[in-house]
């Protein structure tokens, strides 16, 4: 390499390829208790993601790039084992995401309980205190904002279940 030349085959140093934001919630008049997230050491948090406040993330969880996980308004949040939260998803407490659940790209889950084995497809919205029963499929772009809509959801198909398992396998390798 000549003088003042940059080797573009290598990243410039220093590089943090796992850049994300994890923080306790700020103390406010409506929530004076500041709580730092509890994240299992086997969880993977993608670049440019944010995890704020009273969040508990269990084992083998994948949080994709640009995902936002918030429990900063005095609202606890629990993510079970082997959950995948895809890129760009927004999940805001109070919230429970049950084990083996897939939350798709740009999906929103707010103030809800999602039981085990569910599949929330891309850009779907789950809100208003609903409880998604176990092993249910929330279709692309659906808005589930009443318990009646949640109870009417179809079961997760084998192809969606296989896809979610493939996501976990791929993310472990990555």
N, C-alpha and C positions, 0 to 999 in steps of 0.2 A: 504494500500500500504506500502510495506517495504521501508526502507531507500534506497535512490538513485534509486528507481524504477520509470519508466515513465508510466503514465496512457495513453495508446494508443487509448482510446476511445474518447479522446478530442484533438483538435488541440493544438499545442504548441503556446504559446503566445509570442509576439504579432503576430497576423495573419491579413493580408490584402487580403481577398478573391476577392476583386474587383481591383486588381492591374492592372493599365494601364498607358499609357504615353500620356499626352495631353500637347502640348507646342506651343508657337509661333514659326514661322519660323525664322531661323537665318538671320541676316542682311548680305547681300552679295553684290558684285559689280554689279550683274545683277538685284538684288532686295533689295534695301536698306530699304524697309519698312517691319518692323516686326509686324505681326498680330497674335493675339491669337484667337483660335477657339471660336465660339459662339455656345453653346450647350444648347438646351432646357432642363429644369429640369426633364422632363418626359422621356428623352432618356436614354437608358441603353447601357453602353459600357462594353463589356466583357473583362475578364482578358487577359493580354498580348497584347492588342490592342494599336495602336498608332494613334493619331489624331494630325496633325501638320499643322499650318499655317492658312490661310484665309478660314476656313471651317465654314459653317453655317448648323447646324443640327436642324431640326424642331421637332415637338412634336411626341411622341409615336414611336420613331425610335429605332430599335434594331441593335446593332453592335456586332457581335459574337466574340468569342475568336480569338486572333491572326489576326484580321483584321487590315489593314493599310489604313488610309485615309490621303492623302497628298495634301496639297496646299502650298508648301513651295518654289515654284519658281516664285512667283508673279502671281500665277494663282488661282483665286477664285473657290470655290467649294460649291455647294448648295445641301442639301439632304432634300427632301420634307417630309410631314407628313406620318406617318405609313409605313415607309420604313424598310425593313429587309435586312441587309448586313451580310451574313452568315460567318461562321468561315473561316479564311484564305484568305478572299477576299482582293484584292488590288485595291483601287480606287484612282486615281491620277488626280488632276486638270490640266487644266481647265475642269470642269465637272459639270453637273447637273443631279441629280437623282430625277425624278418626284415622286409625292405622290403614295402610295400604290404599290410600286415596290419591287420586290424581286431580290436580287443579290446573287447567289448561292455560295456554297463552292468553294474556290480557283478560283473564277472568277476574271477577270481583266477588269476594265473599265478605259480608259485613254483618255483624250482629246475628250470627247463625250458628247452628250445630250441624256438622256434616258427619254422619256416622261412618263406620269402617267400610272400606271397599268401594267407595263411590268414585265416579268419574264425572268431573265437571269440565265440559268441553270449552273450546276457545271462545272468549268474549261473552261467556255466560255470566249472569248476575244472580247471586243468592243473597237475600237480605231480609230485613224486617222481622227478625226473630224466628225464622222458620227452622225446622229440624228436618234435614234430609235423611230419610231412613237408609239403613245399610244397603250397600250394593245397588244403588240407584244411579241412573244416567241422567245428567243434566245436559240437554242438547246445545249445540253451538248457538250462541246468541240468545238463549232463553233467559227470561226474567222470572225468577222464582221468588215471589214476594208475599205469598200466602201459603198457609199450611195445606190448603186444598190442592194447590199446584204441586207442592212437594210430595204429598201422598199419592198423586196421580203419575209420578215419574215412572218410566219403564226401568226394568232391571238392566244392569250393565251387561252388554253383549260380550261374547267370548273374544271378539276381535278387539274391543276396547280394553278388556282385561289383559289380553296379550300385549297390546300396545303399551299399556302402563307398566307391565313387567319388563318389556323391552327398554323403556325409558330408564328404569332403575338400573338394568344391566349396562346400558350404554353409559350412563352417568358414573357408575362405579369405575368403568374402564377409563373414562375421561379424567 
